[in-house]
Every structure is written in C-alpha cells, then in structure tokens.
Amino acid sequence: MSNHLLAENPLLSTAIPTPDGWTTLGEVEVGTTLFGRQGAATTVIEVEPERDAEVYEMELADAQRLMVSGTSRWTVYDLVEMRERTLSIHDLAEAMLTRGGDEERKLPRYSIGLTRAVPGRKLQGVTLGEITEAGRMLIIDERPSIPEEYLRATVKQRDALLRGILTQAPRVSPLKGWAFSSDLVWDVAELARSLGLFAQVHDRPQAGFRLRFRFANGKPDPINGRIEIVRLAHLGAAEGRYLSTAAPEDGYLIGGFIPMYARPQ
C-alpha cells in the first residue's frame, strides 16, 4: 500500500453538516456545534491533529463519496455474519478482496447505519400546508436551490417541504425516480438525507440528474436505517484531525448525515 503524501488534502475539506449549515473538518474548532451520531446537537470539546493519516475514498450505495481516515471508526452491519460491528477503515480494508492488484478494493457486504432525522429550528409564521406549497413552487418556478432556513427547519416542516417537491417534480418512472436540475438535485438530496432517508443521485449525461429513494408502503423509507458500502480506495497520506465531542457516544455526522465515531479506540 502506497503512503505517498497527497498534494491536496481531501480530509480537511470533508463536508460536515451542522445545525447552522455546512462546515468542513478543517474549519471545525473547539466550541463548534455539530450533529452527534444520533442526530442531536453536540459541541466539539477537543481538536487534535492526526499526522500522516491514511486517506480512503469510501463510496456508498447512494453515490456519496466520503474522504475518511484509516483510523476512523464506524458502526457497520456485517451482512455475512448477520451482526453489527464497530470497525475502523483499516479493519474494513483487511476484510476486503484485492481486485486486479491495484489499490481499489471490493468489500464484502457491509452497510452503515443511517442516523435518524436531525432536529431543526421552527420556521415561524407559516403552516405545514404553506410549506408544502412552497415545495411545489420551487419546481414550478424552476428555482436553483432550497433556502437554507428551510433545509434546517423542523422535521415536520422539512417533511412537508419534501412532499411538496415530490408532488410537483417530474417522475421518470417508479424505478428511475424524479428528474431535477443539476443545481436543485443536491439540495433535495440533502433535504431527504436530513430526514434519515436513503436518497441516491444519478447523473445521466443525456437525461440530466435523477433522484431515487427506497420505498416502503408507497413512500420514501430508510429501509432498516442502513446504507451499503460499495467501494473503498486507498489514496495516500495527509494530515487529518481528531474531534472529540460532548455527546455520550462521542461521535458526529459527516457528508450526507452519516454517523461516525469521533476517535479511534
């Protein structure tokens, strides 16, 4: 395995959702408020550098690609042994099958637990019906984005907004999902993921962007609250950071609201 230093540091640019919007691993400092592993707000109480961290790109079944340190820990479900385990990326790498002698590996069927819907701040002066209508108008008016205050509204308000959007957005087919512009698709994916839903983005060169969900009882559903790891590739080495949080489980959410532990054991 090559440990060459990367010219650019992808770890420090890892996106981290917060109750106030987005930040990156490199921008987090003591006192920053993040979402804990279970979705509740938590405060960063310590930040330490991780020298020469091994960097992996982890691709999930919903097309998210996360840059993670080899020492980072995850609660995964082992689909072979049919049990939950807490493993580091190094542990997962040991369990992988080499493919063609390169640094890209194929995992056995592991999945990561999704968090529950994260809390938010109530939008004052609007009813749930008005928020649903606002979701419809986003599509009718071809708006390029969802206002930040809507993306961090309460669970009920975000759910109403998503229902309005999906009512109006063109649906390609029951299997192929909804069609969105290249700008709006990422905001709708963020909205859905903040509700604990599996939201898969497809970039079709000839057909534009599509967003797919997993369904149960005719509506988007987390499906056991897990998302599969489909690819893991070692990229090299870079400086990372350890964040300790005040949450009892000592962890936080990264990327599309994916829970990880704050520190290695």
C-alpha positions as CSV (number, residue, x, y, z in Angstrom):
1,M,0.0,0.0,0.0
2,S,1.4,3.4,-1.0
3,N,1.6,6.1,1.6
4,H,2.7,8.9,-0.7
5,L,1.7,12.4,0.6
6,L,-1.2,13.9,-1.3
7,A,-0.6,17.3,-2.9
8,E,-4.0,18.4,-1.8
9,N,-5.6,17.4,1.5
10,P,-9.1,15.8,0.9
11,L,-9.6,15.0,4.6
12,L,-9.7,18.6,5.8
13,S,-12.2,19.5,3.1
14,T,-14.6,16.8,4.2
15,A,-18.1,18.3,4.4
16,I,-19.8,18.2,7.9
17,P,-23.4,19.2,8.4
18,T,-24.2,21.4,11.4
19,P,-27.4,23.0,12.8
20,D,-26.3,26.2,11.2
21,G,-25.4,24.9,7.7
22,W,-22.2,23.3,6.4
23,T,-18.6,23.4,7.6
24,T,-15.5,21.3,6.8
25,L,-13.2,19.2,9.0
26,G,-10.5,21.8,8.6
27,E,-12.8,24.6,9.8
28,V,-14.1,22.9,12.9
29,E,-12.7,24.3,16.2
30,V,-13.4,23.9,19.9
31,G,-16.9,25.1,20.6
32,T,-18.3,24.3,17.1
33,T,-21.8,22.7,17.3
34,L,-22.2,19.6,15.2
35,F,-24.8,16.8,15.0
36,G,-24.0,13.8,17.2
37,R,-24.2,10.3,15.9
38,Q,-27.8,10.0,16.9
39,G,-28.7,13.4,15.3
40,A,-28.9,15.6,18.4
41,A,-26.7,18.7,18.6
42,T,-23.3,18.3,20.3
43,T,-20.3,20.5,20.9
44,V,-16.7,19.9,19.9
45,I,-14.6,19.9,23.1
46,E,-11.2,19.0,21.7
47,V,-9.4,19.1,18.3
48,E,-6.1,17.2,17.7
49,P,-4.0,16.7,14.5
50,E,-3.6,13.3,13.0
51,R,-0.2,13.1,11.4
52,D,0.2,11.2,8.1
53,A,-3.3,9.8,8.2
54,E,-4.0,7.2,5.5
55,V,-6.8,8.6,3.3
56,Y,-9.5,6.4,1.8
57,E,-12.3,7.3,-0.5
58,M,-15.5,5.4,0.6
59,E,-18.4,5.3,-1.9
60,L,-21.8,4.5,-0.6
61,A,-24.8,3.0,-2.4
62,D,-26.5,6.4,-2.7
63,A,-23.5,7.7,-4.7
64,Q,-22.0,9.7,-1.8
65,R,-18.2,9.7,-1.8
66,L,-16.6,10.4,1.6
67,M,-12.9,11.0,2.3
68,V,-12.1,9.3,5.5
69,S,-9.1,8.4,7.6
70,G,-7.9,4.8,8.0
71,T,-8.3,5.1,11.8
72,S,-11.9,6.4,11.7
73,R,-14.4,4.0,13.3
74,W,-17.9,3.1,12.0
75,T,-20.8,1.0,13.2
76,V,-21.4,-1.4,10.3
77,Y,-23.7,-4.3,9.8
78,D,-21.9,-7.4,8.6
79,L,-24.2,-9.0,6.0
80,V,-22.2,-12.2,6.0
81,E,-22.1,-12.8,9.8
82,M,-25.5,-11.0,10.2
83,R,-24.4,-8.9,13.1
84,E,-23.5,-5.3,14.0
85,R,-19.8,-4.5,14.5
86,T,-17.7,-1.4,15.2
87,L,-14.7,-1.3,12.8
88,S,-12.1,1.1,11.6
89,I,-11.4,1.7,7.9
90,H,-8.2,-0.3,8.4
91,D,-10.4,-3.2,9.8
92,L,-12.6,-3.0,6.7
93,A,-9.6,-2.9,4.4
94,E,-8.3,-6.1,6.0
95,A,-11.7,-7.7,5.2
96,M,-11.6,-6.7,1.5
97,L,-10.8,-8.7,-1.5
98,T,-8.0,-7.4,-3.8
99,R,-9.2,-6.6,-7.3
100,G,-6.6,-6.7,-10.0
101,G,-3.6,-5.8,-7.8
102,D,-4.5,-2.0,-7.6
103,E,-5.4,-0.1,-4.5
104,E,-9.1,-0.3,-5.1
105,R,-10.8,-2.9,-3.1
106,K,-14.1,-4.7,-3.1
107,L,-15.9,-5.0,0.2
108,P,-18.0,-7.9,1.5
109,R,-21.5,-6.7,2.0
110,Y,-21.2,-4.2,4.8
111,S,-23.7,-1.4,5.5
112,I,-23.5,1.7,7.7
113,G,-26.3,2.7,9.9
114,L,-28.1,5.9,8.9
115,T,-28.9,8.5,11.6
116,R,-32.5,9.4,12.5
117,A,-33.9,12.7,11.2
118,V,-31.8,15.6,12.6
119,P,-33.6,18.3,14.6
120,G,-34.0,21.9,13.3
121,R,-35.4,25.3,14.1
122,K,-39.0,26.1,13.5
123,L,-39.9,28.5,10.7
124,Q,-42.3,31.0,12.3
125,G,-45.4,32.3,10.6
126,V,-46.0,29.5,8.1
127,T,-48.2,26.5,8.2
128,L,-47.3,23.0,7.0
129,G,-49.6,23.4,4.1
130,E,-47.9,26.6,3.1
131,I,-44.5,24.9,3.3
132,T,-45.8,22.1,1.1
133,E,-46.9,24.7,-1.4
134,A,-43.5,26.3,-1.2
135,G,-42.0,23.0,-2.2
136,R,-44.3,22.8,-5.2
137,M,-43.4,26.3,-6.3
138,L,-39.7,25.5,-6.1
139,I,-40.3,23.2,-9.1
140,I,-42.9,25.4,-10.9
141,D,-40.6,28.5,-10.7
142,E,-37.5,26.4,-11.6
143,R,-35.7,27.7,-8.5
144,P,-32.0,26.7,-8.4
145,S,-31.8,26.0,-4.7
146,I,-33.7,25.5,-1.4
147,P,-33.4,28.4,1.0
148,E,-31.0,27.5,3.9
149,E,-33.6,28.2,6.6
150,Y,-35.9,25.5,5.0
151,L,-33.0,23.0,5.0
152,R,-32.6,23.5,8.7
153,A,-36.3,23.7,9.7
154,T,-38.0,21.2,12.0
155,V,-38.5,17.6,10.9
156,K,-42.2,18.1,10.2
157,Q,-41.6,21.2,8.2
158,R,-38.8,19.5,6.1
159,D,-41.1,16.5,5.6
160,A,-43.8,18.8,4.3
161,L,-41.4,20.6,2.0
162,L,-40.1,17.3,0.5
163,R,-43.7,16.1,-0.1
164,G,-44.4,19.3,-1.9
165,I,-41.3,19.0,-4.1
166,L,-42.0,15.4,-5.0
167,T,-45.6,16.2,-5.8
168,Q,-44.6,18.6,-8.5
169,A,-41.2,17.3,-9.7
170,P,-41.4,15.2,-12.9
171,R,-41.3,11.5,-12.1
172,V,-39.4,9.5,-14.7
173,S,-40.8,6.1,-13.5
174,P,-41.4,4.2,-10.3
175,L,-37.9,2.7,-10.6
176,K,-36.0,5.6,-12.1
177,G,-37.1,8.3,-9.7
178,W,-37.6,12.0,-10.1
179,A,-35.8,14.3,-12.6
180,F,-34.1,17.5,-11.2
181,S,-31.8,20.2,-12.5
182,S,-28.1,19.9,-11.7
183,D,-28.4,22.7,-9.1
184,L,-31.6,21.6,-7.2
185,V,-30.9,17.9,-7.1
186,W,-28.2,18.2,-4.4
187,D,-30.4,20.4,-2.2
188,V,-33.3,17.9,-2.5
189,A,-30.9,15.0,-1.7
190,E,-29.6,16.9,1.4
191,L,-33.2,17.6,2.5
192,A,-34.1,13.9,2.2
193,R,-30.9,12.7,3.9
194,S,-31.5,15.1,6.8
195,L,-34.8,13.2,7.3
196,G,-32.9,9.9,7.6
197,L,-33.9,8.7,4.1
198,F,-31.8,6.9,1.5
199,A,-31.5,9.3,-1.4
200,Q,-29.5,8.2,-4.4
201,V,-28.3,10.8,-7.0
202,H,-27.8,9.6,-10.6
203,D,-26.0,11.8,-13.2
204,R,-27.3,10.8,-16.6
205,P,-25.4,12.6,-19.4
206,Q,-28.3,12.5,-21.8
207,A,-31.2,12.7,-19.3
208,G,-29.9,15.0,-16.5
209,F,-30.0,14.3,-12.8
210,R,-32.3,11.8,-11.2
211,L,-33.0,11.2,-7.5
212,R,-34.1,7.8,-6.3
213,F,-35.4,6.7,-2.9
214,R,-36.1,3.4,-1.3
215,F,-39.8,2.9,-0.6
216,A,-42.0,1.2,1.9
217,N,-45.8,1.5,2.0
218,G,-45.7,3.8,-1.0
219,K,-43.4,6.5,0.5
220,P,-39.7,7.1,0.9
221,D,-38.3,4.9,3.7
222,P,-34.9,4.4,5.3
223,I,-35.2,0.6,4.8
224,N,-33.8,-0.7,8.1
225,G,-31.8,2.5,8.5
226,R,-28.7,1.3,6.7
227,I,-26.8,2.2,3.6
228,E,-24.3,-0.2,1.8
229,I,-20.6,0.5,1.3
230,V,-19.9,-0.3,-2.4
231,R,-16.3,0.8,-2.9
232,L,-13.2,1.7,-0.8
233,A,-10.0,3.0,-2.3
234,H,-6.7,4.0,-0.6
235,L,-5.5,7.3,-2.0
236,G,-2.3,8.1,0.0
237,A,-1.5,10.1,3.2
238,A,-2.4,13.5,4.5
239,E,-2.9,15.3,7.8
240,G,-6.2,14.6,9.4
241,R,-7.9,15.7,12.6
242,Y,-9.4,14.0,15.6
243,L,-12.5,15.7,17.0
244,S,-13.8,14.9,20.5
245,T,-17.4,15.8,21.2
246,A,-19.6,16.2,24.3
247,A,-22.1,13.6,23.1
248,P,-22.2,10.4,25.3
249,E,-21.4,8.3,22.2
250,D,-18.6,10.7,21.2
251,G,-19.2,11.0,17.5
252,Y,-20.7,13.2,14.8
253,L,-22.2,13.2,11.3
254,I,-20.3,13.7,8.1
255,G,-21.3,14.0,4.5
256,G,-24.9,13.2,3.9
257,F,-25.7,12.8,7.6
258,I,-23.6,9.6,8.0
259,P,-22.6,8.8,11.6
260,M,-19.0,8.0,12.6
261,Y,-17.2,7.9,15.9
262,A,-15.0,10.8,16.9
263,R,-11.8,9.0,17.7
264,P,-10.1,5.6,17.3
265,Q,-10.1,3.3,20.2
